[in-house]
Amino acid sequence: MDSTEKVRIDKWLWAVRLFKTRSLAAEACDKGRIRIGDLTVKPSRSVKIGEEIVLHRGPWYQHIKVLDITEKRMGAALVKDFLLDVTPSDELEKNRLHQLAQAAWNIKGGTGRPTKKDRREIDDFTSDW
C-alpha cells in the first residue's frame, strides 16, 4: 500500500491479526488499551509507518512497530512484512508467568462431572465385580 494513504488504527490492528474482529480492535481503542507514544488513541486515528504501538494485554504490554500499512486482512504468514514485535524481554516474562498462573487453574478433570474417558474407566473398573 502507498505510504501516503491513511488507514484507521482499528482497521490496521484487525488486518495484521492482532485482534479477531475490527469491533474488538475499536473497543480496545475506546477503553484506552492502545497507545502511541504516551497518548491513548481513538479508533479513527491514522497509522503511520515507523510508529510504535503499545497494546495493553492484561498484566503486560505488547510493543509493535509499524513496518507497512494495509487495510485488508491477510494470512498469518504475511503479517511479518507489516509489523515487528519489539516487546521488551521483561514484558515477555510477565506474559509467560501469567500464562503459567492461568494454566495452574485450568486442571482438567479434577472436579465436577466426569469426562467420557473417566466414565469409561469407571465402568471398566466396576464391571469386574
C-alpha positions as CSV (number, residue, x, y, z in Angstrom):
1,M,0.0,0.0,0.0
2,D,1.2,3.5,-0.7
3,S,2.6,5.2,2.4
4,T,0.6,8.3,1.7
5,E,-2.7,6.5,2.2
6,K,-4.4,6.7,5.5
7,V,-5.6,3.6,7.4
8,R,-7.6,3.7,10.7
9,I,-5.7,2.1,13.6
10,D,-8.6,-0.3,14.4
11,K,-8.6,-1.5,10.8
12,W,-4.8,-1.9,10.8
13,L,-4.8,-3.8,14.1
14,W,-7.5,-6.2,12.7
15,A,-5.8,-6.6,9.3
16,V,-2.5,-7.6,10.9
17,R,-4.3,-10.2,13.0
18,L,-3.7,-8.6,16.5
19,F,-7.5,-8.7,17.1
20,K,-10.0,-11.3,15.9
21,T,-12.6,-8.6,14.8
22,R,-12.4,-5.0,13.9
23,S,-15.0,-4.2,16.6
24,L,-12.7,-5.7,19.2
25,A,-9.9,-3.5,18.0
26,A,-12.1,-0.4,18.1
27,E,-13.3,-1.4,21.6
28,A,-9.7,-1.7,22.8
29,C,-9.0,1.8,21.5
30,D,-12.1,3.2,23.2
31,K,-11.1,1.6,26.5
32,G,-7.7,3.1,26.4
33,R,-5.7,-0.1,25.8
34,I,-4.0,1.1,22.6
35,R,-1.3,3.8,22.9
36,I,1.0,5.5,20.5
37,G,3.7,7.3,22.4
38,D,2.2,8.4,25.7
39,L,-1.3,9.1,24.3
40,T,-4.2,6.7,24.1
41,V,-5.7,6.7,20.6
42,K,-9.2,6.7,19.2
43,P,-10.2,4.0,16.6
44,S,-10.2,6.6,13.9
45,R,-6.6,7.7,14.3
46,S,-4.4,7.1,11.2
47,V,-1.4,4.7,11.4
48,K,2.0,5.9,10.1
49,I,4.9,3.8,9.1
50,G,7.6,3.7,11.8
51,E,5.3,4.3,14.8
52,E,5.4,2.1,17.9
53,I,2.0,1.0,19.1
54,V,1.6,-0.3,22.7
55,L,-1.2,-2.8,23.3
56,H,-2.3,-3.4,26.9
57,R,-2.9,-7.1,27.1
58,G,-4.0,-8.0,30.7
59,P,-1.0,-7.7,33.0
60,W,1.6,-7.0,30.3
61,Y,2.2,-4.6,27.4
62,Q,3.0,-5.6,23.8
63,H,5.1,-3.2,21.7
64,I,4.6,-3.3,18.0
65,K,6.4,-1.3,15.3
66,V,4.6,-0.5,12.1
67,L,6.6,-1.5,9.0
68,D,3.9,-1.0,6.4
69,I,0.2,-0.2,6.3
70,T,-2.7,-2.2,5.0
71,E,-6.5,-2.3,5.5
72,K,-7.0,-5.8,4.1
73,R,-6.8,-8.8,6.4
74,M,-4.1,-11.2,5.5
75,G,-2.8,-14.6,6.2
76,A,-0.7,-15.2,9.2
77,A,2.4,-15.8,7.1
78,L,2.3,-12.3,5.6
79,V,2.0,-10.4,8.9
80,K,5.8,-10.3,9.4
81,D,6.0,-7.8,6.5
82,F,3.7,-5.3,8.2
83,L,4.8,-5.3,11.8
84,L,7.7,-6.0,14.1
85,D,7.2,-7.1,17.7
86,V,9.7,-5.1,19.8
87,T,8.3,-6.1,23.2
88,P,10.9,-5.8,25.9
89,S,12.0,-9.1,27.5
90,D,10.7,-8.2,30.9
91,E,7.2,-7.8,29.4
92,L,7.5,-11.1,27.7
93,E,8.5,-12.7,31.1
94,K,5.4,-11.1,32.6
95,N,3.3,-12.8,29.9
96,R,4.9,-16.2,30.4
97,L,4.4,-16.0,34.2
98,H,0.7,-15.0,33.7
99,Q,0.2,-18.0,31.3
100,L,1.7,-20.4,33.8
101,A,-0.5,-19.0,36.6
102,Q,-3.6,-19.4,34.3
103,A,-2.6,-23.0,33.5
104,A,-2.5,-23.9,37.1
105,W,-6.2,-23.0,37.4
106,N,-7.2,-25.0,34.3
107,I,-6.7,-28.5,35.7
108,K,-8.7,-30.9,33.5
109,G,-11.0,-33.4,35.2
110,G,-10.1,-32.7,38.8
111,T,-13.6,-31.7,39.8
112,G,-17.2,-31.7,38.5
113,R,-18.8,-34.1,36.1
114,P,-16.6,-37.0,34.8
115,T,-15.5,-36.8,31.2
116,K,-16.4,-39.6,28.8
117,K,-13.0,-41.1,29.3
118,D,-13.4,-41.0,33.1
119,R,-16.8,-42.7,32.8
120,R,-15.4,-45.5,30.6
121,E,-12.6,-46.1,33.2
122,I,-15.2,-46.2,36.0
123,D,-17.3,-48.6,34.0
124,D,-14.3,-50.9,33.3
125,F,-13.3,-50.8,36.9
126,T,-16.8,-51.6,38.3
127,S,-17.7,-54.2,35.7
128,D,-15.0,-56.6,37.1
129,W,-17.0,-57.0,40.3
